Amino acid sequence: MQLIVTAISKAYSKVQAVQQVSFQINSGEIFALLGPNGAGKSSIIRMLVGMTKPDNGSIMISYQDQHYDHVPRRLLGYLPEDRGLYPDKSIEKNLLYLAQLHGLSKAAALIEMNDWLAVFELTDRRHDELKQLSKGNQQKVQLIAAVLHRPALVILDEPFSGLDPVNQEKVVDFLQQLKARGMTVILSAHQMALVEKLADHMLLMAQGQVILAGTLQSIRDQSQCQRQMKVGFSTELSLHQLQQLESLATVAALNPHQWLLTLTDSVSVSDCLQQLLQLAELTQVEMQVADLHQLYLAAMAKHQQYKSEVSV
Ligand SMILES: Nc1ncnc2c1ncn2[C@@H]1O[C@H](COP(=O)(O)OP(=O)(O)OP(=O)(O)O)[C@@H](O)[C@H]1O
């Protein structure tokens, strides 16, 4: 399976929700859409699942040598932002009904359902009405409903929302199992620590536009956070002494001997170290690896700064 999205845009009356967004997803990948509230993630998802059409651009999907200009329903498993199952029906009735709507026989649906109920430890509760379940358990049933028919492409709008940390980890396991079963997954999320563990590729958006895209490593390489280091000196230094150095963008004291420094864009690490050595002997040099949460915040700060420069 391969999905190629080329320069899609979507406007709702006055709001330009998505602007010229392109990406590609290959078979078996987990792909994360990230960005603040209103960035355009759900708008992209609604176009991918065919609920709305892009104003411009194209969505192409290839599967088993067939090519489509939309994602065919039989290939798609979808967890919508507004969850929708029948609260007065049991878990089993909900799941079997939906699986059969997707064309599964009752026997095949039962096999798949039993498998997933066991994964989520819901086997004993199969006859409970949905409304009797906690929010977390309802969410698990929603997730099962999205994948029971073994779709090639699973699209999940905020699968972690409303779940406690233990249940969030269960959803991480669930997503890894989908990948292990050969499914391709697109998800939107705000939980960077979970996405960091899971996603092969990610797209970071703001105000409908792509700000950063790639693997965690390539996003690190594009970010200034990559160029942070913790250094120790044999003698005490003042903030002023370090701020004088042209090679440093930011300086923060961890203690009088130890500092967290961000390098300016243009300087090399070795040139920076040369400048530091002129101040005092170095007892420690440790490059800091930024996590996705820090990368996200840095990218957002940079985007906002750019926006305000443009509007001045
Ligand atoms: N049906 C609609 N009619 C008008 N405006 C809409 C509609 N759906 C979304 N928007 C607007 O489009 C922009 C993008 O919204 P979208 O729901 O795609 O963002 P999101 O990234 O999914 O946000 P969240 O993280 O809060 O779910 C927002 O400004 C939103 O108000």
The ligand as an SDF file (V2000), in Angstrom:
LIG
                    3D

 31 33  0  0  0  0  0  0  0  0999 V2000
  -16.7730   22.2920    9.6130 N   0  0  0  0  0  0  0  0  0  0  0  0
  -16.0640   23.3800    9.8210 C   0  0  0  0  0  0  0  0  0  0  0  0
  -16.5490   24.6260    9.5480 N   0  0  0  0  0  0  0  0  0  0  0  0
  -15.8030   25.7310    9.7420 C   0  0  0  0  0  0  0  0  0  0  0  0
  -14.5320   25.7170   10.2100 N   0  0  0  0  0  0  0  0  0  0  0  0
  -13.9960   24.5310   10.5000 C   0  0  0  0  0  0  0  0  0  0  0  0
  -14.7120   23.2950   10.3260 C   0  0  0  0  0  0  0  0  0  0  0  0
  -13.9050   22.2640   10.6960 N   0  0  0  0  0  0  0  0  0  0  0  0
  -12.7360   22.8340   11.0890 C   0  0  0  0  0  0  0  0  0  0  0  0
  -12.7950   24.1800   10.9620 N   0  0  0  0  0  0  0  0  0  0  0  0
  -11.6940   25.1240   11.2540 C   0  0  0  0  0  0  0  0  0  0  0  0
  -10.5560   24.6750   10.5290 O   0  0  0  0  0  0  0  0  0  0  0  0
   -9.3570   24.8210   11.2840 C   0  0  0  0  0  0  0  0  0  0  0  0
   -8.6910   23.4630   11.4170 C   0  0  0  0  0  0  0  0  0  0  0  0
   -9.4960   22.6480   12.2690 O   0  0  0  0  0  0  0  0  0  0  0  0
   -9.1700   21.1020   12.5340 P   0  0  0  0  0  0  0  0  0  0  0  0
  -10.3180   20.5440   13.2970 O   0  0  0  0  0  0  0  0  0  0  0  0
   -8.7840   20.4650   11.2580 O   0  0  0  0  0  0  0  0  0  0  0  0
   -7.8820   21.2250   13.4830 O   0  0  0  0  0  0  0  0  0  0  0  0
   -7.1660   20.1070   14.3680 P   0  0  0  0  0  0  0  0  0  0  0  0
   -5.6990   20.2480   14.1080 O   0  0  0  0  0  0  0  0  0  0  0  0
   -7.7670   18.7800   14.1290 O   0  0  0  0  0  0  0  0  0  0  0  0
   -7.4840   20.6210   15.8470 O   0  0  0  0  0  0  0  0  0  0  0  0
   -7.6970   19.7760   17.2320 P   0  0  0  0  0  0  0  0  0  0  0  0
   -6.3350   19.3510   17.6940 O   0  0  0  0  0  0  0  0  0  0  0  0
   -8.2970   20.8230   18.1420 O   0  0  0  0  0  0  0  0  0  0  0  0
   -8.6340   18.6430   16.9410 O   0  0  0  0  0  0  0  0  0  0  0  0
   -9.7930   25.4380   12.6190 C   0  0  0  0  0  0  0  0  0  0  0  0
   -9.6210   26.8450   12.5140 O   0  0  0  0  0  0  0  0  0  0  0  0
  -11.2530   25.0850   12.7190 C   0  0  0  0  0  0  0  0  0  0  0  0
  -11.9590   26.0480   13.4810 O   0  0  0  0  0  0  0  0  0  0  0  0
  1  2  1  0
  2  3  1  0
  2  7  2  0
  3  4  2  0
  4  5  1  0
  5  6  2  0
  6  7  1  0
  6 10  1  0
  7  8  1  0
  8  9  2  0
  9 10  1  0
 10 11  1  0
 11 12  1  0
 11 30  1  0
 12 13  1  0
 13 14  1  0
 13 28  1  0
 14 15  1  0
 15 16  1  0
 16 17  2  0
 16 18  1  0
 16 19  1  0
 19 20  1  0
 20 21  2  0
 20 22  1  0
 20 23  1  0
 23 24  1  0
 24 25  2  0
 24 26  1  0
 24 27  1  0
 28 29  1  0
 28 30  1  0
 30 31  1  0
M  END
$$$$
